[in-house]
């Protein structure tokens, strides 16, 4: 049985740990608010950009631009967005499980974040590039990633490019998600792209304005020039939105994990304090018995 000194040391140690986890919880909460605002701010733009492409797809075919062209055979390239730091619950673990379950072992990978990069490197997976992204995520740092993936697809080395990331639903829920980025699927363009309920069909109201938008476009100078500008913007923004969704998921998961750790530490402190008081009371009782026994022996 532990003595009083050992229990006091354990209580002090747990209290120090609780102070650290509490501080990390507050820091994660502050970062989570900024990351959440950043993620939510881009969702409306993602929806509008998606609606524009939904309307344009009716006027062009897959052969109108190389990013729309469906390729047969070839390898798949996967962009994996994880975290640089741990202590965020099962966020990276859940994403890693989904990748291992749904993605072939021959798939090449581009990584953002050290956690899954190290994990897949130890597993012997093919890693072709790694990118670092600051916090909060600037749009400018999504462009090099988009250019690298687009170039890899256009050069013919890969027939499909996908992205694995943690989709932010709310503070308590982050969903591991894998979506196809390239080629841009005309079917996927008709799905909701605001990252809140991904995969659901877009509900377009058939108003006169919406009906007018679905009419044939007159392209100037040409449909190819319009797509040449619009599709790279679409790819850039998709990657940017996935990065901010992942960052919001990271800070939310870390805040929840640190809150749970702090609560557990407080509960452990109460249990240790109760045990300490019981031992202390038992020691005092034993001393009183010894004193009483000694006094009776002296009578």
Secondary structure, DSSP 4 states (H G I P E B T S, - for coil): ---HHHHHHHHHHHHHHHHHHHHHHHHHHHHHHHHHHHHHHHHHHHHHHHHHHHHHHTT--GGGSGGG----S-EEEEEEE--SS--STTHHHHHHHHHHHHS-TT-EEEEESHHHHHHHHHTT--EEEEE---SSPPTHHHHHHHHHHHHHHHTTSEEEEEEEEEEEEETTEEEEEEEEEES--HHHHTB--SSSSTTSBP-----HHHHHHTSPP--SS-HHHHHHHHHHHHHHHHHHHHHHHHHHHHHHHHHHHHHHHHHHHHHHHHHHHHHHHHHHHHHHHHHHHHHHHHHHHH-
